[in-house]
Amino acid sequence: MEETRLEIFWTQKLRGPVPHTRIVTVGGILPAGRWEMLESEAVNAVALRRNSFFVTVAGCKIDVVIGHQDDRWYLKGAVDSYSPKTLLVLPDGPPGEDMVRGGLAVAPDLRPQ
């Protein structure tokens, strides 16, 4: 089975002081529709090489990798150190219809403000 590469457009997060425990789900949009999965499912998909993920930041594709901290596996950007900052700055939940163009989401500008 070939690995499917998916772009993450949004995350659903919990509030809290520990960055690597805040992401609950990740999601995106394909021509066939929206997809979403629990972070733990996405970690397993990467570990089993069923899926790979990336985000687009300021026009650059950044791979999403697995991190490990405090006996917990989690997703983070390949450019991130401990904290999954690349994923934490993504919008919460699926984008509104105003962000969807032709079935594909328009990635927000994620540069620090």
Order of alpha helices (4+ residues) and beta strands (2+ residues): beta-beta-beta-beta-alpha-beta-beta-beta-alpha-beta-beta
